Amino acid sequence: MYDQNMYDRDRLDSGLCRGPLLLSVFRAIFTGPRTATADPGMLPGKVPIAKKNQMTTVTPRHIAYAAVMTRYGLGSQSSWTDRDGRFKVPRFFLKVIGLFKSDVEWAKETLDWWNAKVFATDPSEGPSDDEDDETASSLIEAQREQRRRRAEEQARASAAEQ
């Protein structure tokens, strides 16, 4: 979970959620196994989860998921379970997400670091909230239009059969 090079006894959150293993696991999951130790960005090969899902930024939930997978990979469990002795996976997941809610400045710095490491993005060059909303609303409208057209085609086909 930590970048040990950033350790500061007076600020325990320094380096938190920036560990190299966590970053490698995250990249293996979301941008593909070949990217785990490569420079930021996507590499040729199988379409990664991030690209399939149009993921362009890292969220606290993404980091929490990678942290859970890292913990599972380091454990000795032979199959998935949400408990490992006294360790409770759902609680750990929510605690990681909670870190990002309690300190806005730390959360922004940490997410900016993640986006730079995973997507090679400069936070100042990213889309504004309005652009994100426009993209999402455009996709929703396009999907609705496709459903409307399919329904019309099915109605015409049904009418032609009768």
Number of C-alpha atoms within 10 A of each C-alpha: 17 17 16 13 9 15 14 11 8 7 10 11 15 18 17 17 23 21 15 15 17 23 23 21 23 26 27 18 19 23 26 23 18 15 22 21 14 14 12 18 16 20 15 9 9 10 13 21 15 18 13 10 9 9 14 14 17 21 15 21 15 15 23 22 19 23 23 19 17 18 15 18 11 9 10 9 11 7 6 8 10 13 12 13 6 6 10 12 18 11 12 17 18 14 13 19 19 14 17 18 13 10 10 11 11 16 18 13 12 20 21 19 19 23 21 17 19 25 20 15 18 12 16 8 7 13 12 11 9 9 11 12 12 12 13 12 12 12 12 12 12 12 12 12 12 12 12 12 12 12 12 12 12 12 11 11 11 10 9 8 6 5
